[in-house]
């Protein structure tokens, strides 16, 4: 796989992880710490940032 292909795959995985975190937060069933256990690709800080953005909307 080319370098560009790898970058695109990483970007897609990051976007998928972000969407999963958003869905888990919206469900209200998971804490930030629990989400990080299930979605280790994102840091606690990134998950908290997403949670903050969801709370503002």
GIURVEN-V903493 format. One line per field, one symbol per residue. ss: DSSP state (~ for helix, > for strand, _ for the rest). burial: + if it has 16 or more other ideal C-beta (glycine too) atoms within 10 Angstrom, else -. Layout:
BEGIN
ss: ???
burial: ???
END
This chain:
BEGIN
ss: __~~~~~~~~~~~~~~~~~~~~~~~~~____~~~~~~~_____~~~~~~~~~~~~~_
burial: ----------------++--++-++----+-+--++--+--+---++--++------
END
